[in-house]
Amino acid sequence: MSLGDDTGRTRTRLPEGSGDPYGGARRSGRSSSRSLVTVVGVVVLLIAAIAFANRGGGDSDAEEGGGGDSPKAAATAPSGEKPVSAAEAGVPAGFPHTRQGAESAAANYAVTLVSADILKPDRRAEIVRQVFVTDKQASLQNRFDKAYTKEFLSSIGLDENGNAAPGETYVSRTMPIGTKVTSYADTAAAVDVWCSGVFGTAGEKTTNPVTSDWFTITLQLRWADGDWKVDSFAQKDGPAPVPGDDKASTAEEMATAVQEYGGFTYAR
């Protein structure tokens, strides 16, 4: 779904040529299998080495979860500091007033802004109040409402409340690949979030099947009311890798996966 303009159009991908974009022949499955076995073997050896190293010392503090200043096993950031202290309206909140806190906020807000919930009027209002700075909420609410009209929702197989038809599941899930801070100050930050996502409707008769996409969202953040909030945002395509040889799943498999696999809270 495109968030970089006022049309609110869904993200679509045109058919591509059959040639190899890198100009070389396609690798055989046997070559790929050998490469995979090699990689797996290396990873297993590394894991074993790390596990052996961590067992050294027999320290009682380590057996009980580490010393007072060491990161706990459940830590969600390299520093051991939990990046999010609360969640409001289903959106992570309470990000640290740091550079890494701004990156964590940007990643989580990218997931929220390109989600299926943003298409539902009631949830959209909650998201706008939680994600955006107060003085931008009214204009952004109006922008979203104009983009996601009843006609637009109908064009992607949803009713006026953003719900799919019986027997179908609308999918719009974003996965941040990485973040890059392009500017940072005590009260403002600009962060690029490189994302992959799956978008479309899982259903036997859908005209809008679920496809994957790659894009980058740029978020201008402002420190306000004790948290990082979005002041403005833009979106562009890519960077995108060469498509793989994955076999497309059935509509039922895709709908089941979306329902059974939960999302994550992202942290830098």
N, C-alpha and C positions, 0 to 999 in steps of 0.2 A: 504494500500500500504506500502510495506516495504521500509524503508529508511536506515536501518542499514547495508546493504550490497550493492554490486555493481550489483546485478542482476536486481533490479528494479521490482521484481515480485509483483503482487497484493497480498494483504493479504487474505488468505483463511482460512476457519475453517472446520475441518473434523467432520463427524457425531459423536455424543457422545452417550454413553450408555443410557438406559432408567432409570437407577437407580438414586435415589436421592443422590447427592454428599455429602449431610450432613447426610445421613443414616436414615433420618426420613421420615414419610409419608407426602405426599403433603397436604398442608392446603386446606380446603374446601373454595369455593367461599363465603359461608355464613360467615365463620369466618373472611375472608379477608374484607368483607363488613362491619362487625361490627367494625373491627379495623380501617377501613377508616373513618367511621362515628365518632368514638372517636377522631381520630387525627384531622379531620376537625373541630370538635367542639372546641377542645383545641386551634387550630390556630385562629379561629374566636374570641374566648375570648381574646387571647393575642393581636390580632390586635385592638379590641375594647379598651382594657386597654391602649395600646400605644397611640391610637388616643385621648383618654380622657386626658391622661397625657400631650400630646403635645398641647392641647387646653388651658391648664392652663396659667394664667398670663395675657392674653390679651395684650401682648406687641406689640406695633405698628411695631417695627422692625421685629418681627417674622411674622406679617401679610404681610409684604412687602418683605419677603425672607430672613430675618435674619440680624444680625449685620455685620459689616465689616469683621470680622475674621471667621464667621460661614460658614460651607459648604452650598452651594446653593442647591436648590432642584434637579438641573440637574447634580450634581456632579457624577463622575464615579469612584471615589476612596473614601475610608473611611475618608481620610484626607481633602477631598474637593478639592485637587489639581488634575487638569485634567492630566491624565497620558500620553496623546499623543497630540502633538501640530500640527502635520501635517501628510499627507499621500502621499507617492510617489509610482507611479506605482501600485496603489491600495493596497499597503502594509502600515500599520501604521508605523509611524516613530516619532522621537522627544521624546524619552523616557528619563525620569529624570536620572541623574547620581547618583542613589541611589540603595540600595538593592531592594526596591520595584520596581524601574524602570527596573531593570534587570529581575525581575519576570514577569512584564508586557510584556517586549520585548520577553521573551522566550515563553510565552503563545501565543502571536500573531504570532510569527514566526513558531511555531508548526502548527498552523492553515494553514499558507501559504504553508509550505513545504509538507503537506499531503493534497493538494487541487487538484481539477481537472485542475486548471490553470498550475500546474507544468508539466503537460503532453503536453502542447501546446508550441512548440518551441519558438515562439515569446514572449509569456508571461514568459516562463521559463528564457529567457535571462534577462528580466527586473527584475524578482524576484531575480535572482542571484546577480545582481548589487545592489539591494536594501538591501538584507538581509545579505550578507556575507562581511567580511573584504576584502579590495582591493587585498591584496596579495594572497588570496585563491580563488578568483573568477574564474580565468582561469581553475584551476584544478577541481573545483567543476562543472563548466559548462561542462567540458569534461566528468566528471563522470556521470552527469545526461544524457548527450547526448548518452553515451554508454549504459546506462540503459534503456532509453526510446526510443528504436529503432523503425523503421517502423514495424518490425516483432512483437515486443512486443506489440505495440499499436494495431496491428491487432488481436492479441490473446485475447484481452479484448474488441474487437468490436469497435475500434476507427480507424479513418484514420490517415495518416501520420501527419496531423495537430492537432491531439488530439480531433477530433470531432466525436460524435456518429453518427450512421446511421440515416437517416430520420425516424422520428417517435419514436426514442429512446432518452433517456437522460442519460448521464454518471454522476454518483454521486460519489463524494469524498469529504466529509465534516467532519471536525474534531472539536470536542468540548472539550476544556480543562476542566478537573474536578478540578484540583488543581496544585499548584506548590510547589517545595521544593528547597531551595538554599542549595547546598552541600559545596560550598566554595564561598567566596566573598572577593575581594580586590578592591582598587580604580580603577584599570585598567582591571580587569578580574573577571569573575564570572562563576560558573557552576550551572545550574538549571535543575532539573528534572520536566517534565510536564506530569502529568498523564492525559490520554485522552481517550475519547470514540469517535467512528466515524461510519459513514455509507459509504459503498463502493460497487460499482458495477454498472450495467447498468439496468435502468428501461425500459423495453420493453417487448412486448408480446412474442417474439421469442428469447429473450436473453439466452445465455448459461452462463452468468455471472451475476446472479441476485443480487440485493442490499442486503447486509447483514451488521450486526453490528459487531464491534470489540472493544477491549480494549487494550491499549498499553501505554508505557511510552517512551518519547523522552528525551534524555539528551543533552542539548545544552551547549557547551563551548562558552561563550560570551567574547568579548573584547570591551573596550571603545575606539572607533576610530571615528575620524571626527565628534565629538560632539554627538555621539549616541552609543547605544549598538548594536553591530553587531555579527553575528555568525562566530566563528573561526572553529568549527567542531561540529559534532553531531553524535548520535547513537540512536538506537531504540531497544526496547525489548517488548515482549508480557506481558500483564497484568499490574496490578492486575485486575482480572475480577470477577464480581459477578455471582451468580447462575442465569442462564437464567430464565426470567419470563414466564408468560403464555400469552403474547401479541399475538393477532391475526395478522398475516402478512398482510400488505396492498397490494392492487393490484399495478401493474406497473404504471397505470395511476395515482393513488393516490400518489404514491411516486414521480413521475415526477412533478406533480402539486405542491406538498409540497416544493420540492427543488426550484422551480421557484418562488413561492409566498412568502416563508419565507427567509428573509435576514439574514446574519450573524451578529456577534457582534465584537466590539473592546473590548479586554479583559484587565482588570486592576487589580493590586494587591491592 
